Amino acid sequence: MCRSIKPLRNMDHPVTEQEIQEAALQYVRKVSGYRKPSKANEEAFQKAVNEVAEVTRKMLEMLPTSQAR
């Protein structure tokens, strides 16, 4: 899908809030087609980024981590 979105599960360090936000931003940019939305679309764009980040955080908390590395 988007090569700039890196996997956040089973990293060699705990995932940071910044990494989650960056992945959410890249995802929303990709699916919306906007690198930077217009003023008219800015609120919807940012809301989508925040919601994607929130659900990403919840999903990562629910997934078991891999013990094999």
PDB file of N, CA, C, O and CB in Angstrom:
ATOM      1  N   MET A   1       0.825  -1.191   0.000  1.00  0.00           N
ATOM      2  CA  MET A   1       0.000   0.000   0.000  1.00  0.00           C
ATOM      3  C   MET A   1       0.868   1.253   0.000  1.00  0.00           C
ATOM      4  O   MET A   1       1.025   1.882  -1.046  1.00  0.00           O
ATOM      5  CB  MET A   1      -0.938  -0.001   1.205  1.00  0.00           C
ATOM      6  N   CYS A   2       1.426   1.625   1.123  1.00  0.00           N
ATOM      7  CA  CYS A   2       2.243   2.832   1.202  1.00  0.00           C
ATOM      8  C   CYS A   2       3.544   2.466   1.891  1.00  0.00           C
ATOM      9  O   CYS A   2       3.551   2.123   3.074  1.00  0.00           O
ATOM     10  CB  CYS A   2       1.503   3.984   1.963  1.00  0.00           C
ATOM     11  N   ARG A   3       4.609   2.534   1.179  1.00  0.00           N
ATOM     12  CA  ARG A   3       5.892   2.089   1.721  1.00  0.00           C
ATOM     13  C   ARG A   3       6.389   2.929   2.879  1.00  0.00           C
ATOM     14  O   ARG A   3       7.213   2.461   3.665  1.00  0.00           O
ATOM     15  CB  ARG A   3       6.918   2.090   0.646  1.00  0.00           C
ATOM     16  N   SER A   4       5.911   4.161   3.006  1.00  0.00           N
ATOM     17  CA  SER A   4       6.379   5.005   4.101  1.00  0.00           C
ATOM     18  C   SER A   4       5.677   4.698   5.420  1.00  0.00           C
ATOM     19  O   SER A   4       6.061   5.234   6.459  1.00  0.00           O
ATOM     20  CB  SER A   4       6.180   6.457   3.749  1.00  0.00           C
ATOM     21  N   ILE A   5       4.654   3.843   5.393  1.00  0.00           N
ATOM     22  CA  ILE A   5       4.020   3.411   6.638  1.00  0.00           C
ATOM     23  C   ILE A   5       4.770   2.168   7.104  1.00  0.00           C
ATOM     24  O   ILE A   5       4.718   1.118   6.463  1.00  0.00           O
ATOM     25  CB  ILE A   5       2.470   3.120   6.444  1.00  0.00           C
ATOM     26  N   LYS A   6       5.469   2.306   8.230  1.00  0.00           N
ATOM     27  CA  LYS A   6       6.249   1.170   8.703  1.00  0.00           C
ATOM     28  C   LYS A   6       5.444   0.331   9.692  1.00  0.00           C
ATOM     29  O   LYS A   6       4.586   0.853  10.404  1.00  0.00           O
ATOM     30  CB  LYS A   6       7.550   1.650   9.352  1.00  0.00           C
ATOM     31  N   PRO A   7       5.725  -0.971   9.730  1.00  0.00           N
ATOM     32  CA  PRO A   7       5.046  -1.827  10.709  1.00  0.00           C
ATOM     33  C   PRO A   7       5.383  -1.358  12.129  1.00  0.00           C
ATOM     34  O   PRO A   7       6.540  -1.060  12.425  1.00  0.00           O
ATOM     35  CB  PRO A   7       5.453  -3.320  10.514  1.00  0.00           C
ATOM     36  N   LEU A   8       4.395  -1.295  12.989  1.00  0.00           N
ATOM     37  CA  LEU A   8       4.609  -0.835  14.360  1.00  0.00           C
ATOM     38  C   LEU A   8       4.588  -1.971  15.374  1.00  0.00           C
ATOM     39  O   LEU A   8       4.935  -1.768  16.538  1.00  0.00           O
ATOM     40  CB  LEU A   8       3.562   0.184  14.726  1.00  0.00           C
ATOM     41  N   ARG A   9       4.192  -3.141  14.953  1.00  0.00           N
ATOM     42  CA  ARG A   9       4.094  -4.284  15.860  1.00  0.00           C
ATOM     43  C   ARG A   9       5.431  -5.012  15.929  1.00  0.00           C
ATOM     44  O   ARG A   9       6.115  -5.166  14.917  1.00  0.00           O
ATOM     45  CB  ARG A   9       2.977  -5.251  15.406  1.00  0.00           C
ATOM     46  N   ASN A  10       5.792  -5.449  17.106  1.00  0.00           N
ATOM     47  CA  ASN A  10       7.022  -6.216  17.358  1.00  0.00           C
ATOM     48  C   ASN A  10       8.288  -5.448  16.981  1.00  0.00           C
ATOM     49  O   ASN A  10       9.238  -6.016  16.441  1.00  0.00           O
ATOM     50  CB  ASN A  10       6.981  -7.525  16.589  1.00  0.00           C
ATOM     51  N   MET A  11       8.285  -4.158  17.271  1.00  0.00           N
ATOM     52  CA  MET A  11       9.492  -3.365  17.050  1.00  0.00           C
ATOM     53  C   MET A  11      10.486  -3.674  18.152  1.00  0.00           C
ATOM     54  O   MET A  11      10.128  -4.281  19.161  1.00  0.00           O
ATOM     55  CB  MET A  11       9.171  -1.843  17.006  1.00  0.00           C
ATOM     56  N   ASP A  12      11.733  -3.262  17.965  1.00  0.00           N
ATOM     57  CA  ASP A  12      12.743  -3.531  18.986  1.00  0.00           C
ATOM     58  C   ASP A  12      12.654  -2.548  20.160  1.00  0.00           C
ATOM     59  O   ASP A  12      13.486  -2.589  21.067  1.00  0.00           O
ATOM     60  CB  ASP A  12      14.134  -3.470  18.365  1.00  0.00           C
ATOM     61  N   HIS A  13      11.665  -1.682  20.146  1.00  0.00           N
ATOM     62  CA  HIS A  13      11.386  -0.749  21.236  1.00  0.00           C
ATOM     63  C   HIS A  13       9.876  -0.529  21.312  1.00  0.00           C
ATOM     64  O   HIS A  13       9.159  -0.780  20.343  1.00  0.00           O
ATOM     65  CB  HIS A  13      12.142   0.609  21.028  1.00  0.00           C
ATOM     66  N   PRO A  14       9.402  -0.066  22.448  1.00  0.00           N
ATOM     67  CA  PRO A  14       7.970   0.217  22.546  1.00  0.00           C
ATOM     68  C   PRO A  14       7.578   1.303  21.530  1.00  0.00           C
ATOM     69  O   PRO A  14       8.293   2.290  21.356  1.00  0.00           O
ATOM     70  CB  PRO A  14       7.599   0.661  23.991  1.00  0.00           C
ATOM     71  N   VAL A  15       6.466   1.110  20.882  1.00  0.00           N
ATOM     72  CA  VAL A  15       6.006   2.070  19.881  1.00  0.00           C
ATOM     73  C   VAL A  15       5.684   3.394  20.571  1.00  0.00           C
ATOM     74  O   VAL A  15       5.102   3.411  21.655  1.00  0.00           O
ATOM     75  CB  VAL A  15       4.762   1.527  19.113  1.00  0.00           C
ATOM     76  N   THR A  16       6.062   4.483  19.944  1.00  0.00           N
ATOM     77  CA  THR A  16       5.818   5.802  20.527  1.00  0.00           C
ATOM     78  C   THR A  16       4.551   6.421  19.948  1.00  0.00           C
ATOM     79  O   THR A  16       4.065   6.021  18.890  1.00  0.00           O
ATOM     80  CB  THR A  16       7.021   6.730  20.286  1.00  0.00           C
ATOM     81  N   GLU A  17       4.039   7.395  20.663  1.00  0.00           N
ATOM     82  CA  GLU A  17       2.864   8.133  20.184  1.00  0.00           C
ATOM     83  C   GLU A  17       3.187   8.821  18.856  1.00  0.00           C
ATOM     84  O   GLU A  17       2.341   8.879  17.963  1.00  0.00           O
ATOM     85  CB  GLU A  17       2.400   9.179  21.239  1.00  0.00           C
ATOM     86  N   GLN A  18       4.381   9.328  18.731  1.00  0.00           N
ATOM     87  CA  GLN A  18       4.781   9.997  17.486  1.00  0.00           C
ATOM     88  C   GLN A  18       4.764   9.018  16.309  1.00  0.00           C
ATOM     89  O   GLN A  18       4.320   9.376  15.218  1.00  0.00           O
ATOM     90  CB  GLN A  18       6.186  10.619  17.637  1.00  0.00           C
ATOM     91  N   GLU A  19       5.238   7.794  16.517  1.00  0.00           N
ATOM     92  CA  GLU A  19       5.227   6.792  15.445  1.00  0.00           C
ATOM     93  C   GLU A  19       3.793   6.448  15.032  1.00  0.00           C
ATOM     94  O   GLU A  19       3.508   6.270  13.848  1.00  0.00           O
ATOM     95  CB  GLU A  19       5.969   5.515  15.894  1.00  0.00           C
ATOM     96  N   ILE A  20       2.903   6.356  16.008  1.00  0.00           N
ATOM     97  CA  ILE A  20       1.499   6.073  15.712  1.00  0.00           C
ATOM     98  C   ILE A  20       0.886   7.228  14.922  1.00  0.00           C
ATOM     99  O   ILE A  20       0.194   6.999  13.930  1.00  0.00           O
ATOM    100  CB  ILE A  20       0.703   5.829  17.017  1.00  0.00           C
ATOM    101  N   GLN A  21       1.132   8.459  15.351  1.00  0.00           N
ATOM    102  CA  GLN A  21       0.601   9.630  14.650  1.00  0.00           C
ATOM    103  C   GLN A  21       1.143   9.726  13.226  1.00  0.00           C
ATOM    104  O   GLN A  21       0.395  10.040  12.300  1.00  0.00           O
ATOM    105  CB  GLN A  21       0.940  10.906  15.422  1.00  0.00           C
ATOM    106  N   GLU A  22       2.436   9.458  13.043  1.00  0.00           N
ATOM    107  CA  GLU A  22       3.036   9.525  11.709  1.00  0.00           C
ATOM    108  C   GLU A  22       2.439   8.468  10.778  1.00  0.00           C
ATOM    109  O   GLU A  22       2.182   8.742   9.606  1.00  0.00           O
ATOM    110  CB  GLU A  22       4.558   9.345  11.802  1.00  0.00           C
ATOM    111  N   ALA A  23       2.222   7.271  11.297  1.00  0.00           N
ATOM    112  CA  ALA A  23       1.616   6.212  10.479  1.00  0.00           C
ATOM    113  C   ALA A  23       0.179   6.581  10.108  1.00  0.00           C
ATOM    114  O   ALA A  23      -0.249   6.367   8.974  1.00  0.00           O
ATOM    115  CB  ALA A  23       1.643   4.858  11.232  1.00  0.00           C
ATOM    116  N   ALA A  24      -0.562   7.135  11.071  1.00  0.00           N
ATOM    117  CA  ALA A  24      -1.943   7.553  10.809  1.00  0.00           C
ATOM    118  C   ALA A  24      -1.982   8.654   9.755  1.00  0.00           C
ATOM    119  O   ALA A  24      -2.830   8.632   8.863  1.00  0.00           O
ATOM    120  CB  ALA A  24      -2.619   8.038  12.106  1.00  0.00           C
ATOM    121  N   LEU A  25      -1.079   9.607   9.853  1.00  0.00           N
ATOM    122  CA  LEU A  25      -1.009  10.690   8.878  1.00  0.00           C
ATOM    123  C   LEU A  25      -0.710  10.149   7.481  1.00  0.00           C
ATOM    124  O   LEU A  25      -1.343  10.562   6.510  1.00  0.00           O
ATOM    125  CB  LEU A  25       0.059  11.713   9.290  1.00  0.00           C
ATOM    126  N   GLN A  26       0.238   9.239   7.373  1.00  0.00           N
ATOM    127  CA  GLN A  26       0.577   8.666   6.075  1.00  0.00           C
ATOM    128  C   GLN A  26      -0.613   7.906   5.488  1.00  0.00           C
ATOM    129  O   GLN A  26      -0.887   7.993   4.291  1.00  0.00           O
ATOM    130  CB  GLN A  26       1.791   7.735   6.203  1.00  0.00           C
ATOM    131  N   TYR A  27      -1.303   7.175   6.328  1.00  0.00           N
ATOM    132  CA  TYR A  27      -2.470   6.426   5.860  1.00  0.00           C
ATOM    133  C   TYR A  27      -3.548   7.372   5.319  1.00  0.00           C
ATOM    134  O   TYR A  27      -4.072   7.164   4.225  1.00  0.00           O
ATOM    135  CB  TYR A  27      -3.045   5.563   7.001  1.00  0.00           C
ATOM    136  N   VAL A  28      -3.869   8.404   6.087  1.00  0.00           N
ATOM    137  CA  VAL A  28      -4.916   9.340   5.671  1.00  0.00           C
ATOM    138  C   VAL A  28      -4.486  10.086   4.410  1.00  0.00           C
ATOM    139  O   VAL A  28      -5.311  10.325   3.529  1.00  0.00           O
ATOM    140  CB  VAL A  28      -5.237  10.342   6.807  1.00  0.00           C
ATOM    141  N   ARG A  29      -3.225  10.452   4.309  1.00  0.00           N
ATOM    142  CA  ARG A  29      -2.731  11.090   3.083  1.00  0.00           C
ATOM    143  C   ARG A  29      -2.941  10.183   1.882  1.00  0.00           C
ATOM    144  O   ARG A  29      -3.378  10.625   0.819  1.00  0.00           O
ATOM    145  CB  ARG A  29      -1.241  11.446   3.220  1.00  0.00           C
ATOM    146  N   LYS A  30      -2.625   8.914   2.067  1.00  0.00           N
ATOM    147  CA  LYS A  30      -2.721   7.959   0.959  1.00  0.00           C
ATOM    148  C   LYS A  30      -4.168   7.777   0.508  1.00  0.00           C
ATOM    149  O   LYS A  30      -4.466   7.880  -0.682  1.00  0.00           O
ATOM    150  CB  LYS A  30      -2.127   6.607   1.368  1.00  0.00           C
ATOM    151  N   VAL A  31      -5.063   7.509   1.449  1.00  0.00           N
ATOM    152  CA  VAL A  31      -6.441   7.209   1.051  1.00  0.00           C
ATOM    153  C   VAL A  31      -7.216   8.452   0.623  1.00  0.00           C
ATOM    154  O   VAL A  31      -8.153   8.350  -0.168  1.00  0.00           O
ATOM    155  CB  VAL A  31      -7.169   6.530   2.192  1.00  0.00           C
ATOM    156  N   SER A  32      -6.836   9.630   1.135  1.00  0.00           N
ATOM    157  CA  SER A  32      -7.543  10.854   0.751  1.00  0.00           C
ATOM    158  C   SER A  32      -7.002  11.454  -0.541  1.00  0.00           C
ATOM    159  O   SER A  32      -7.708  12.172  -1.249  1.00  0.00           O
ATOM    160  CB  SER A  32      -7.450  11.879   1.865  1.00  0.00           C
ATOM    161  N   GLY A  33      -5.742  11.151  -0.838  1.00  0.00           N
ATOM    162  CA  GLY A  33      -5.118  11.753  -2.014  1.00  0.00           C
ATOM    163  C   GLY A  33      -4.571  13.144  -1.752  1.00  0.00           C
ATOM    164  O   GLY A  33      -4.095  13.808  -2.673  1.00  0.00           O
ATOM    165  N   TYR A  34      -4.635  13.591  -0.502  1.00  0.00           N
ATOM    166  CA  TYR A  34      -4.116  14.911  -0.134  1.00  0.00           C
ATOM    167  C   TYR A  34      -2.788  14.789   0.597  1.00  0.00           C
ATOM    168  O   TYR A  34      -2.663  14.026   1.555  1.00  0.00           O
ATOM    169  CB  TYR A  34      -5.129  15.664   0.737  1.00  0.00           C
ATOM    170  N   ARG A  35      -1.813  15.534   0.146  1.00  0.00           N
ATOM    171  CA  ARG A  35      -0.575  15.662   0.937  1.00  0.00           C
ATOM    172  C   ARG A  35      -0.848  16.639   2.071  1.00  0.00           C
ATOM    173  O   ARG A  35      -0.488  16.401   3.224  1.00  0.00           O
ATOM    174  CB  ARG A  35       0.642  16.151   0.047  1.00  0.00           C
ATOM    175  N   LYS A  36      -1.495  17.748   1.712  1.00  0.00           N
ATOM    176  CA  LYS A  36      -1.951  18.739   2.680  1.00  0.00           C
ATOM    177  C   LYS A  36      -3.336  19.183   2.219  1.00  0.00           C
ATOM    178  O   LYS A  36      -3.485  19.694   1.109  1.00  0.00           O
ATOM    179  CB  LYS A  36      -0.945  19.966   2.797  1.00  0.00           C
ATOM    180  N   PRO A  37      -4.340  18.995   3.055  1.00  0.00           N
ATOM    181  CA  PRO A  37      -5.705  19.329   2.629  1.00  0.00           C
ATOM    182  C   PRO A  37      -5.923  20.837   2.545  1.00  0.00           C
ATOM    183  O   PRO A  37      -5.196  21.618   3.159  1.00  0.00           O
ATOM    184  CB  PRO A  37      -6.719  18.716   3.589  1.00  0.00           C
ATOM    185  N   SER A  38      -6.921  21.227   1.787  1.00  0.00           N
ATOM    186  CA  SER A  38      -7.317  22.632   1.718  1.00  0.00           C
ATOM    187  C   SER A  38      -7.931  23.036   3.059  1.00  0.00           C
ATOM    188  O   SER A  38      -8.249  22.180   3.885  1.00  0.00           O
ATOM    189  CB  SER A  38      -8.325  22.877   0.545  1.00  0.00           C
ATOM    190  N   LYS A  39      -8.094  24.323   3.268  1.00  0.00           N
ATOM    191  CA  LYS A  39      -8.729  24.817   4.508  1.00  0.00           C
ATOM    192  C   LYS A  39     -10.113  24.195   4.692  1.00  0.00           C
ATOM    193  O   LYS A  39     -10.512  23.879   5.813  1.00  0.00           O
ATOM    194  CB  LYS A  39      -8.843  26.367   4.484  1.00  0.00           C
ATOM    195  N   ALA A  40     -10.841  24.022   3.591  1.00  0.00           N
ATOM    196  CA  ALA A  40     -12.198  23.454   3.658  1.00  0.00           C
ATOM    197  C   ALA A  40     -12.186  22.008   4.138  1.00  0.00           C
ATOM    198  O   ALA A  40     -13.157  21.550   4.742  1.00  0.00           O
ATOM    199  CB  ALA A  40     -12.874  23.533   2.289  1.00  0.00           C
ATOM    200  N   ASN A  41     -11.105  21.285   3.879  1.00  0.00           N
ATOM    201  CA  ASN A  41     -11.021  19.862   4.239  1.00  0.00           C
ATOM    202  C   ASN A  41     -10.120  19.596   5.439  1.00  0.00           C
ATOM    203  O   ASN A  41      -9.988  18.450   5.870  1.00  0.00           O
ATOM    204  CB  ASN A  41     -10.523  19.068   3.061  1.00  0.00           C
ATOM    205  N   GLU A  42      -9.508  20.624   5.974  1.00  0.00           N
ATOM    206  CA  GLU A  42      -8.521  20.450   7.043  1.00  0.00           C
ATOM    207  C   GLU A  42      -9.100  19.793   8.298  1.00  0.00           C
ATOM    208  O   GLU A  42      -8.470  18.909   8.878  1.00  0.00           O
ATOM    209  CB  GLU A  42      -7.929  21.789   7.408  1.00  0.00           C
ATOM    210  N   GLU A  43     -10.283  20.216   8.718  1.00  0.00           N
ATOM    211  CA  GLU A  43     -10.881  19.657   9.937  1.00  0.00           C
ATOM    212  C   GLU A  43     -11.185  18.169   9.770  1.00  0.00           C
ATOM    213  O   GLU A  43     -10.877  17.372  10.656  1.00  0.00           O
ATOM    214  CB  GLU A  43     -12.168  20.419  10.300  1.00  0.00           C
ATOM    215  N   ALA A  44     -11.780  17.792   8.653  1.00  0.00           N
ATOM    216  CA  ALA A  44     -12.098  16.380   8.399  1.00  0.00           C
ATOM    217  C   ALA A  44     -10.814  15.553   8.301  1.00  0.00           C
ATOM    218  O   ALA A  44     -10.756  14.429   8.800  1.00  0.00           O
ATOM    219  CB  ALA A  44     -12.931  16.234   7.100  1.00  0.00           C
ATOM    220  N   PHE A  45      -9.803  16.102   7.666  1.00  0.00           N
ATOM    221  CA  PHE A  45      -8.513  15.418   7.506  1.00  0.00           C
ATOM    222  C   PHE A  45      -7.890  15.148   8.880  1.00  0.00           C
ATOM    223  O   PHE A  45      -7.478  14.024   9.164  1.00  0.00           O
ATOM    224  CB  PHE A  45      -7.543  16.267   6.627  1.00  0.00           C
ATOM    225  N   GLN A  46      -7.823  16.172   9.724  1.00  0.00           N
ATOM    226  CA  GLN A  46      -7.202  16.018  11.044  1.00  0.00           C
ATOM    227  C   GLN A  46      -8.014  15.080  11.927  1.00  0.00           C
ATOM    228  O   GLN A  46      -7.446  14.305  12.697  1.00  0.00           O
ATOM    229  CB  GLN A  46      -7.052  17.382  11.730  1.00  0.00           C
ATOM    230  N   LYS A  47      -9.333  15.143  11.823  1.00  0.00           N
ATOM    231  CA  LYS A  47     -10.176  14.230  12.599  1.00  0.00           C
ATOM    232  C   LYS A  47      -9.907  12.785  12.183  1.00  0.00           C
ATOM    233  O   LYS A  47      -9.841  11.893  13.028  1.00  0.00           O
ATOM    234  CB  LYS A  47     -11.676  14.575  12.411  1.00  0.00           C
ATOM    235  N   ALA A  48      -9.753  12.562  10.895  1.00  0.00           N
ATOM    236  CA  ALA A  48      -9.453  11.219  10.404  1.00  0.00           C
ATOM    237  C   ALA A  48      -8.104  10.742  10.927  1.00  0.00           C
ATOM    238  O   ALA A  48      -7.976   9.590  11.342  1.00  0.00           O
ATOM    239  CB  ALA A  48      -9.468  11.191   8.870  1.00  0.00           C
ATOM    240  N   VAL A  49      -7.099  11.608  10.912  1.00  0.00           N
ATOM    241  CA  VAL A  49      -5.771  11.243  11.433  1.00  0.00           C
ATOM    242  C   VAL A  49      -5.891  10.845  12.901  1.00  0.00           C
ATOM    243  O   VAL A  49      -5.340   9.824  13.314  1.00  0.00           O
ATOM    244  CB  VAL A  49      -4.760  12.425  11.270  1.00  0.00           C
ATOM    245  N   ASN A  50      -6.598  11.634  13.681  1.00  0.00           N
ATOM    246  CA  ASN A  50      -6.746  11.340  15.114  1.00  0.00           C
ATOM    247  C   ASN A  50      -7.492  10.033  15.355  1.00  0.00           C
ATOM    248  O   ASN A  50      -7.121   9.262  16.240  1.00  0.00           O
ATOM    249  CB  ASN A  50      -7.478  12.482  15.813  1.00  0.00           C
ATOM    250  N   GLU A  51      -8.529   9.780  14.582  1.00  0.00           N
ATOM    251  CA  GLU A  51      -9.295   8.545  14.753  1.00  0.00           C
ATOM    252  C   GLU A  51      -8.491   7.322  14.322  1.00  0.00           C
ATOM    253  O   GLU A  51      -8.552   6.280  14.975  1.00  0.00           O
ATOM    254  CB  GLU A  51     -10.598   8.617  13.960  1.00  0.00           C
ATOM    255  N   VAL A  52      -7.743   7.436  13.234  1.00  0.00           N
ATOM    256  CA  VAL A  52      -6.895   6.319  12.790  1.00  0.00           C
ATOM    257  C   VAL A  52      -5.819   6.051  13.844  1.00  0.00           C
ATOM    258  O   VAL A  52      -5.526   4.893  14.144  1.00  0.00           O
ATOM    259  CB  VAL A  52      -6.239   6.628  11.400  1.00  0.00           C
ATOM    260  N   ALA A  53      -5.235   7.094  14.403  1.00  0.00           N
ATOM    261  CA  ALA A  53      -4.220   6.916  15.444  1.00  0.00           C
ATOM    262  C   ALA A  53      -4.816   6.224  16.669  1.00  0.00           C
ATOM    263  O   ALA A  53      -4.192   5.335  17.249  1.00  0.00           O
ATOM    264  CB  ALA A  53      -3.614   8.275  15.845  1.00  0.00           C
ATOM    265  N   GLU A  54      -6.010   6.628  17.056  1.00  0.00           N
ATOM    266  CA  GLU A  54      -6.657   6.036  18.227  1.00  0.00           C
ATOM    267  C   GLU A  54      -6.934   4.545  18.022  1.00  0.00           C
ATOM    268  O   GLU A  54      -6.632   3.734  18.897  1.00  0.00           O
ATOM    269  CB  GLU A  54      -7.963   6.773  18.536  1.00  0.00           C
ATOM    270  N   VAL A  55      -7.496   4.186  16.893  1.00  0.00           N
ATOM    271  CA  VAL A  55      -7.809   2.778  16.645  1.00  0.00           C
ATOM    272  C   VAL A  55      -6.524   1.968  16.459  1.00  0.00           C
ATOM    273  O   VAL A  55      -6.489   0.787  16.803  1.00  0.00           O
ATOM    274  CB  VAL A  55      -8.716   2.635  15.404  1.00  0.00           C
ATOM    275  N   THR A  56      -5.477   2.580  15.924  1.00  0.00           N
ATOM    276  CA  THR A  56      -4.184   1.905  15.789  1.00  0.00           C
ATOM    277  C   THR A  56      -3.617   1.588  17.170  1.00  0.00           C
ATOM    278  O   THR A  56      -3.145   0.478  17.419  1.00  0.00           O
ATOM    279  CB  THR A  56      -3.188   2.778  14.982  1.00  0.00           C
ATOM    280  N   ARG A  57      -3.668   2.560  18.050  1.00  0.00           N
ATOM    281  CA  ARG A  57      -3.184   2.372  19.420  1.00  0.00           C
ATOM    282  C   ARG A  57      -3.930   1.225  20.105  1.00  0.00           C
ATOM    283  O   ARG A  57      -3.316   0.361  20.730  1.00  0.00           O
ATOM    284  CB  ARG A  57      -3.346   3.674  20.231  1.00  0.00           C
ATOM    285  N   LYS A  58      -5.259   1.228  19.981  1.00  0.00           N
ATOM    286  CA  LYS A  58      -6.077   0.168  20.589  1.00  0.00           C
ATOM    287  C   LYS A  58      -5.744  -1.198  20.009  1.00  0.00           C
ATOM    288  O   LYS A  58      -5.633  -2.178  20.745  1.00  0.00           O
ATOM    289  CB  LYS A  58      -7.565   0.463  20.391  1.00  0.00           C
ATOM    290  N   MET A  59      -5.583  -1.264  18.690  1.00  0.00           N
ATOM    291  CA  MET A  59      -5.266  -2.533  18.043  1.00  0.00           C
ATOM    292  C   MET A  59      -3.919  -3.058  18.531  1.00  0.00           C
ATOM    293  O   MET A  59      -3.792  -4.243  18.840  1.00  0.00           O
ATOM    294  CB  MET A  59      -5.257  -2.373  16.512  1.00  0.00           C
ATOM    295  N   LEU A  60      -2.911  -2.187  18.604  1.00  0.00           N
ATOM    296  CA  LEU A  60      -1.589  -2.626  19.044  1.00  0.00           C
ATOM    297  C   LEU A  60      -1.615  -3.138  20.484  1.00  0.00           C
ATOM    298  O   LEU A  60      -0.883  -4.066  20.829  1.00  0.00           O
ATOM    299  CB  LEU A  60      -0.588  -1.482  18.916  1.00  0.00           C
ATOM    300  N   GLU A  61      -2.451  -2.538  21.316  1.00  0.00           N
ATOM    301  CA  GLU A  61      -2.585  -2.988  22.704  1.00  0.00           C
ATOM    302  C   GLU A  61      -3.215  -4.375  22.767  1.00  0.00           C
ATOM    303  O   GLU A  61      -2.898  -5.153  23.667  1.00  0.00           O
ATOM    304  CB  GLU A  61      -3.425  -1.990  23.514  1.00  0.00           C
ATOM    305  N   MET A  62      -4.092  -4.694  21.839  1.00  0.00           N
ATOM    306  CA  MET A  62      -4.812  -5.971  21.849  1.00  0.00           C
ATOM    307  C   MET A  62      -4.025  -7.119  21.209  1.00  0.00           C
ATOM    308  O   MET A  62      -4.246  -8.281  21.549  1.00  0.00           O
ATOM    309  CB  MET A  62      -6.130  -5.812  21.133  1.00  0.00           C
ATOM    310  N   LEU A  63      -3.119  -6.808  20.298  1.00  0.00           N
ATOM    311  CA  LEU A  63      -2.389  -7.859  19.591  1.00  0.00           C
ATOM    312  C   LEU A  63      -1.274  -8.435  20.471  1.00  0.00           C
ATOM    313  O   LEU A  63      -0.549  -7.688  21.128  1.00  0.00           O
ATOM    314  CB  LEU A  63      -1.800  -7.311  18.277  1.00  0.00           C
ATOM    315  N   PRO A  64      -1.143  -9.751  20.481  1.00  0.00           N
ATOM    316  CA  PRO A  64      -0.019 -10.319  21.232  1.00  0.00           C
ATOM    317  C   PRO A  64       1.297 -10.000  20.517  1.00  0.00           C
ATOM    318  O   PRO A  64       1.338  -9.879  19.292  1.00  0.00           O
ATOM    319  CB  PRO A  64      -0.189 -11.859  21.400  1.00  0.00           C
ATOM    320  N   THR A  65       2.349  -9.868  21.288  1.00  0.00           N
ATOM    321  CA  THR A  65       3.651  -9.623  20.673  1.00  0.00           C
ATOM    322  C   THR A  65       4.317 -10.953  20.371  1.00  0.00           C
ATOM    323  O   THR A  65       4.079 -11.959  21.040  1.00  0.00           O
ATOM    324  CB  THR A  65       4.550  -8.756  21.590  1.00  0.00           C
ATOM    325  N   SER A  66       5.140 -10.932  19.367  1.00  0.00           N
ATOM    326  CA  SER A  66       5.867 -12.148  18.986  1.00  0.00           C
ATOM    327  C   SER A  66       7.074 -12.321  19.884  1.00  0.00           C
ATOM    328  O   SER A  66       7.813 -11.368  20.129  1.00  0.00           O
ATOM    329  CB  SER A  66       6.303 -12.095  17.502  1.00  0.00           C
ATOM    330  N   GLN A  67       7.273 -13.509  20.368  1.00  0.00           N
ATOM    331  CA  GLN A  67       8.423 -13.819  21.202  1.00  0.00           C
ATOM    332  C   GLN A  67       9.629 -14.235  20.367  1.00  0.00           C
ATOM    333  O   GLN A  67      10.771 -14.127  20.813  1.00  0.00           O
ATOM    334  CB  GLN A  67       8.071 -14.916  22.188  1.00  0.00           C
ATOM    335  N   ALA A  68       9.371 -14.704  19.173  1.00  0.00           N
ATOM    336  CA  ALA A  68      10.467 -15.155  18.303  1.00  0.00           C
ATOM    337  C   ALA A  68      11.012 -13.977  17.519  1.00  0.00           C
ATOM    338  O   ALA A  68      10.261 -13.264  16.854  1.00  0.00           O
ATOM    339  CB  ALA A  68       9.990 -16.273  17.335  1.00  0.00           C
ATOM    340  N   ARG A  69      12.288 -13.777  17.597  1.00  0.00           N
ATOM    341  CA  ARG A  69      12.975 -12.720  16.861  1.00  0.00           C
ATOM    342  C   ARG A  69      14.293 -13.208  16.371  1.00  0.00           C
ATOM    343  O   ARG A  69      15.027 -12.460  15.725  1.00  0.00           O
ATOM    344  CB  ARG A  69      13.164 -11.486  17.716  1.00  0.00           C
TER     345      ARG A  69
END
